Amino acid sequence: MGVPSALSLSPEEIEKLNRKLSDMRHSVNNHLTLLTTALELIRRKPDSTPRMLESMADQPQKIRDELVQFSEDFERALKINQD
């Protein structure tokens, strides 16, 4: 992985990257909340299991997508090349 020896980000670029990090954390927390809520509903209402399992099954991929997108944005902002 190539990392630039000198890096300079403007305050605006730092703010933008920080906003993306905040958005990613918020989204991941939402997906985790959906997983937790679905588990709790299954415990309380076992008849809701098929519907809740569908919702739960989607969340790991959504979390992965959020992390991948932020990683790409981060690497682009810091001019880090994946070799």
Secondary structure, 3 states (H helix, E strand, C coil): CECCCCCCCCHHHHHHHHHHHHHHHHHHHHHHHHHHHHHHHHHHCHHHHHHHHHHHHHHHHHHHHHHHHHHHHHHHHCCCECC
